Amino acid sequence: MTFLLDIPAQEGLRRAGGASDRIQERPLAYHRRVRNGYLKLGSENPKRIKVIKAKDIQNTQEEIRKLIKEFLLKHL
């Protein structure tokens, strides 16, 4: 199982903060295309890739725990 923590591209750049690298310096449109590519992978592989809206730490953690619990109950 793969967790894809989804946030808008602009928010991701903001959260990265600090000194930027060559990837972070690319235009926002680039980051949006990358995000959309990963979201497409998630929608094409829903059994393997779980897309989680990464709003805040607590909700993200709760969603991951819920998915892991469901997976373990189903496969153990």
C-alpha contacts under 8 A as a table, 3 or more apart, distances in Angstrom:
res1	aa1	res2	aa2	distance
1	M	47	K	7.74
1	M	48	R	4.97
1	M	49	I	6.03
1	M	50	K	7.26
2	T	48	R	6.05
2	T	49	I	4.70
2	T	50	K	6.06
3	F	49	I	5.84
3	F	50	K	4.90
3	F	51	V	6.06
3	F	52	I	6.93
3	F	64	I	7.76
4	L	38	Y	7.84
4	L	42	G	7.51
4	L	49	I	6.66
4	L	50	K	5.92
4	L	51	V	4.69
4	L	52	I	5.97
5	L	51	V	6.13
5	L	52	I	4.97
5	L	53	K	6.04
5	L	54	A	5.36
6	D	35	R	7.85
6	D	39	L	7.98
6	D	51	V	6.57
6	D	52	I	5.77
6	D	53	K	4.91
6	D	54	A	5.45
7	I	11	E	6.42
7	I	12	G	6.25
7	I	53	K	6.32
7	I	54	A	5.76
7	I	55	K	7.09
8	P	11	E	5.33
8	P	12	G	6.30
8	P	32	R	7.63
8	P	35	R	7.75
9	A	12	G	5.05
9	A	13	L	6.35
9	A	28	L	7.01
9	A	31	H	5.60
9	A	32	R	5.48
9	A	35	R	6.78
10	Q	13	L	5.23
10	Q	14	R	6.28
10	Q	28	L	6.90
11	E	14	R	4.96
11	E	15	R	6.09
12	G	15	R	5.11
12	G	16	A	6.16
13	L	16	A	5.11
13	L	17	G	6.72
13	L	24	Q	6.80
14	R	17	G	5.49
17	G	20	S	7.31
20	S	23	I	7.81
20	S	24	Q	5.53
20	S	25	E	6.41
21	D	24	Q	5.33
21	D	25	E	6.25
22	R	25	E	5.21
22	R	26	R	6.78
23	I	26	R	5.50
26	R	30	Y	6.42
26	R	31	H	7.48
27	P	30	Y	5.45
27	P	31	H	6.97
28	L	31	H	5.16
28	L	32	R	6.25
29	A	32	R	5.04
29	A	33	R	6.24
30	Y	33	R	5.16
30	Y	34	V	6.33
31	H	34	V	5.08
31	H	35	R	6.16
32	R	35	R	5.08
32	R	36	N	6.08
33	R	36	N	5.06
33	R	37	G	6.11
34	V	37	G	5.06
34	V	38	Y	6.43
35	R	38	Y	5.23
35	R	39	L	6.19
36	N	39	L	4.97
36	N	40	K	6.06
37	G	40	K	5.11
37	G	41	L	6.40
38	Y	41	L	5.04
38	Y	42	G	6.28
39	L	42	G	4.93
39	L	43	S	6.23
39	L	51	V	7.47
40	K	43	S	5.11
40	K	44	E	6.13
41	L	44	E	5.10
41	L	45	N	6.10
41	L	49	I	7.69
42	G	45	N	5.20
42	G	46	P	5.68
42	G	48	R	7.96
42	G	49	I	5.16
42	G	50	K	6.60
42	G	51	V	6.24
43	S	46	P	5.57
45	N	48	R	5.54
45	N	49	I	5.74
46	P	49	I	5.23
46	P	50	K	6.18
47	K	50	K	7.27
52	I	60	T	6.94
52	I	63	E	7.20
52	I	64	I	7.84
53	K	60	T	7.02
54	A	57	I	7.21
54	A	59	N	7.49
54	A	60	T	5.33
55	K	59	N	6.95
55	K	60	T	6.79
56	D	59	N	5.73
56	D	60	T	6.05
57	I	60	T	5.17
57	I	61	Q	5.98
58	Q	61	Q	5.18
58	Q	62	E	6.17
59	N	62	E	5.06
59	N	63	E	6.17
60	T	63	E	5.23
60	T	64	I	6.28
61	Q	64	I	5.18
61	Q	65	R	6.15
62	E	65	R	5.14
62	E	66	K	6.12
63	E	66	K	5.08
63	E	67	L	6.25
64	I	67	L	5.20
64	I	68	I	6.15
65	R	68	I	5.15
65	R	69	K	6.06
66	K	69	K	5.15
66	K	70	E	6.20
67	L	70	E	5.13
67	L	71	F	6.11
68	I	71	F	5.01
68	I	72	L	6.10
69	K	72	L	5.17
69	K	73	L	6.11
70	E	73	L	5.22
70	E	74	K	6.18
71	F	74	K	5.20
71	F	75	H	6.10
72	L	75	H	5.16
72	L	76	L	5.57
73	L	76	L	5.74
